Amino acid sequence: MQLNYLKRVYRYLQKQIRELKTHWKLYVFQSFLATLVLFIIALTLSIENAVVIASIASTAFIVFTQPSSPPSVPRRIFWGHILGFCIGCLVNLIPHHCMLTDALVYAMAVGFCIFLMVVMNLKHAPAAGTALGVAITGFSPGVFIAVVTSALVLSMAQSRMKGFLKDLA
């Protein structure tokens, strides 16, 4: 049983190495573009927005590794994160001062965000992270600017670079 598993792992690793040898330039190029875009975004944000930055980094992964996938559509990127921001702000208004209510409010932010993204056809998984991040940190003009700027930059990057980017998966 373990021998079969090891053989499958070995074949998988050989396949991955062959693919890396073939497409390494594309991997490096698109990873560099993602790094550059996130660097620009990070320059405009403060560390207080770290939770939101994490969800934006997830969006960058989708944009630069799967540019033709449905979650990489600029409309879903931008409006998904705006929706996540709004839901995070709304659920943060619910009084929560203990661990149990904190957990409930944070879970509600993600659940409501998922529900509305599906209903509105704005499915973009990292936007649920934005809802969670804003529910945790609360509203501030800086967080709003961070979300809007980041979503705009990544949406524009996706639409402008779509012809250059290839699916890496």
Buried (B, 14 or more C-beta within 10 A) or exposed (E): EEEEEEEEEEEEEEEEEEEEEEBEEBBEBBBEBBEEBBEEBBEEBEEEBEBBBBBBBBBBBBBBBBBEEEBBBBEBBBBBBBBBBBBBBBBBEEEBEEEEEEEBBBEBBBBBBBEBBEEEEBBBBBBBBBBBBBBBBEBBEBBBEBBBBBBBBBBBBBBEBEEEBBEBE
